[in-house]
Amino acid sequence: MTSAIIVGPQFDVIWPRAADHARRLWSAQGPVEFHRPAADDGRAVSEVLAAPAKVERLLVLCGRLTPACVARLTGLREVAVCSGYDFGGPEAAALAARGVKVYAHTSEGFWGESVAEFGLALTLCGLRRIPQLHRAMISGHESWDYSPNASGRGHQYGDDPRFTAGTIAGKRVRIVGAGNIGSRYASFCHALGADVAAWDPFAAEPAFHRAGARREWHLPRLVADAEIFAPMLPLTDQTRGLVTAEHIAALPRGTLVVLVTRAGICDMAALRRRVMADELSLAADVFDEEPLPLNDPLIGRHNVVHTPHNAGRTQHANEQWAEMLLAKFLPC
């Protein structure tokens, strides 16, 4: 099997390590022609390849595949084109007419584990105030003083009693979404001893069983008794603003809200109001404005844990991206 991989310069910016991992996987099966053209290299795919007629399987990562390329790739049997848009047009039609198998990547699945684990980490940080205590230790010794007279906390007690705190065990964790991310997060919380319920009208019943979550059929009921509330859906036209101001207002006082997918699924104005009023705490990797301005009132608050939208992009996730795409090719 003659294999080739073309990697455009913009691809590595989005998916670092993925192309090299794909090369390692295919190299274990035989020689791979691998090209990483410079940013100013305007050549089409067939012009980059040394012997385009001999290539049988091809991976184009942000490269330019034209109808002329297709005509020169006479031996091609399988191809995947990932260029940041839906692959189509005359080149796709030409490949289909020749019986070439054309693979598209799914839009999810490869970073579900990374985001779910990050959500768990943010939850623990929000419950135990880990970032706040880390910052306090840098600036002074006040965080070491557990005297009830000085802090009202008592010996080695760091929780803020105004908000959900302590262990995940025994907490009522309420999740919007039972997909790749939400179901994994639910399983983590269930394994740690939480009472987990999830709302997702589109998920199949086994998704809830595998996650150890009770299925809730009504979103207003889900928010009514939450101690930890985690909306974990992708942002689509259907999910934008799905968690309304009314849902936010119904969350019990002190609830920890965890955001790791997209902020736009919530009414962020309503969420901000309650966080700023010290009615809710927040652990978030995503926001309504990104980058979050340095003067944003959420920055550095005692009841907010924040990270810069990097829950999904890990070496594991990027390599999973490559593995899931290459798995579509015929066994070699």
Residue, then its C-alpha position, 0 to 999 in steps of 0.5 A: m500500500t502506497s500512502a501519502i500525507i500532505v499537511g498544510p501549515q494552518f493544520d498544525v496550528i489547530w491540531p498539533r501532533a495529530a499529523d505526526h501521529a498519523r504518520r507514525l500509525w501508517s509508517a508501522q504498515g509501510p512507507v509513507e510519503f509525508h510533506r509539510p509545505a511552507a505557508d507560501d507554497g501554493r502548489a496543489v496536492s498532486e504537484v507536491l507528491a513525488a509520484p501521484a499516480k502511485v498513491e493508493r491512500l491519501l490524507v490531505l490536512c489543509g492542503r489543496l486538492t483540485p480536479a486536476c489533482v484527481a486526474r493525476l491520482t490515478g491509483l488512488r483508492e481512499v482519501a480523507v480531506c480535512s480542510g476546515y470545510d465540507f469537502g465537495g465540488p467537482e473534485a469530490a464528484a470526480l473521486a466518486a465517479r472513479g469509485v474512490k472512498v472519501y472519508a470525512h471526520t466526525s465533529e466529536g468523540f476525540w476530545g470527550e475524555s479530555v473535556a470531561e476530565f477537565g470538567l471534573a478537575l474544575t469541579l474539584c477546584g470549585l468545591r475546594r477553592i484550590p486556585q484561590l488558596h494557591r494564590a493566597m499562599i503566594s501573597g501572604h500567610e493569612s491562608w495558613d491561619y485557621s483560628p476561628n477567631a481570625s477566619g471563622r473556619g476552624h482547624q485546616y478548614g478551607d471551604d466557603p460555607r456560602f457555596t457548595a463545597g467539600t467532596i463530590a461524594g453525596k452531592r446532587v450533580r445535575i447535568v444537561g447533556a448525556g453525550n460524549i462529554g456529559s456521560r463521561y463526567a456523569s460517570f466520574c461523579h457517580a464513581l465518586g459517590a454523587d447522586v447524578a441526574a441528567w437531562d437529554p431528550f435525544a440520548a438513548e437510554p443506555a447512555f444514562h445507565r453507562a454513566g450511572a445517572r438517573r434520567e430526568w425528563h424535565l429540565p426545570r426539575l433538574v435545576a430545582d435541587a442541584e448542588i453542582f450544575a453542569p451544562m455539557l452540550p455543544l453549541t448549535d442553533q438548537t442549544r443556544g440559550l437552552v439554559t434560560a434565565e428562568h433555569i438559572a434563577a431556579l438554581p438553589r443558592g450556593t450551587l456550583v455551576v461548571l462550564v466546559t463546552r460552550a457558554g452560549i448554551c446558558d443565559m450568561a447575563a443571568l448567570r453573571r448576575r447571580v455569581m456577582a451577587d454571591e448566590l452561585s459559584l462558577a468553575a468555567d473554561v468557556f465564557d460569553e466573551e473570549p478572551l475574557p477581558l482583564n478587567d472583567p469582574l469574574i476575573g479573580r473573584h473568590n467564587v470563580v475558578h477560570t481557565p482560558h478555554n483549553a479543556g479539549r486540546t490535549q496530546h491525547a485528544n489530538e492523537q485520538w483525532a488522527e486515530m479516529l480518522l485513520a480507522k476509517f481506511l481499509p485494513c492494510 
